[in-house]
Amino acid sequence: RSPTWSRQPSCERDGRSMHQGRAICHAILGAALFRSTEALLPSSHLGLSLRRGLHKAASLHRKAGETMSGSAFLATCSSSRRIVTKFTARTQKEGAGFLVRRPIGSGQITDEQADPFLLLDHLPRTNYAPGEFPGAPWHPHRGFDTVMYLLEGQGSHEDSMGNKGTLYAGDCQWMTAGSGIQHNEGTGHPGGWMHGFQCWINLPKADKMCPPAYQDIRAASIPEVQCTDTVSAKVIAGTCAGADAVCQTRVPVQYLDFRVKKGGSFEHTLDPELATAICYVYKGSGKFGPDAVKCSEGDTLLLSEAGSVAFSADEEDMGFLLLAGRPIREPIARYGPFVMNTDAEIQQAIADYQAGTLCQVKGTYVAK
């Protein structure tokens, strides 16, 4: 039922006009209607179309809800995921000696908690002299995907099978190492600003020995959706507010780069199968979840397994990554650049590398 708003003085005491109060109530009712209806939709093409329509309708209600403060908005998001743990990502050396922050893969959360994500490295925005950035010289991989996403700068890539290329600002390379690949990343850097991320995503046992593959995705091909007037998202993988990524993944995941202007807030709906959800703030500060947990640059959040993801930026602009995925729930055996299911498989990967037989198939390359 529509609210009558007969008690206008309570709105005025909060410094809001009657119009603002009506907008807030509509935002709360719209969010509740969206959550209750979306859960009943089938996982079919019809269900997907209906979900997109509801996303659009819910987005309109959330725009109205931006008249609230961030904390007030988050308090209305009762079905959003709560914060299980919060920590500041450790800084360590990677590759040939450059510094990264490591939100995932440093031991601050377990492989089981992060499943299917194995690692996330953040290369903070740094201005390098020519030849100063050492990159990650030739090294092997087997058993998972590696994802390089650049916010600024450029980085070269080549592998032992003859594939090569260069990523520029906004580009993403999604590489499936599969049965085995050796590659050389970022060496010969010309100097200048660098800022980006590398993520490792596990593969299930059935796909660990699949042929290697590349998806080179240029910035212009990565959808950027305007969730509200003050919140946008680059859709690296998965979907957001009705926009689908061009990248195809073997494991269901969402990889979203949210940019939130000061005063912005949003509630992002996640498919229930994406039980793992991790947020990493790489710029500014904001609040997350119904308890309005405050986070700043370098903070990582492990969220609970069910519900939406709600956030706001009250004091300054904020940029953060949301990684959400369906857990594989298989044994994980890892040693350096190899991630398999058993120690015997790790020993075989090492033996193959030493014998020069790790790379048997040339990776397929698709530019998007």
Secondary structure, 3 states (H helix, E strand, C coil): CCCCCCCHHHHHHCCCCHHHHHHHHHHHHHHHHHHHHHCCCCCCHHHHHHHHHHHHHHHHHHHHHCCCCHHHHHHHCCCECCEEEEEECEEEEECCCEEEEEEECCCCCCHHHHCCEEEEEEEEEEEECCCCCCCEEEEEEECEEEEEEEEECEEEEEECCCCEEEEECCCEEEEECCCCEEEEECCCCCCEEEEEEEEEEECCHHHCCCCCEEEEECHHHCCEEECCCCEEEEEEECEECCEECCCCCCCCEEEEEEEECCCEEEEECCCCCCCEEEEEEEEEEEEECCCCEEEECCEEEEECCCCEEEEEECCCCEEEEEEEECCCCCCCEEECCEEECCHHHHHHHHHHHHHCCCCCCCCEEEEC
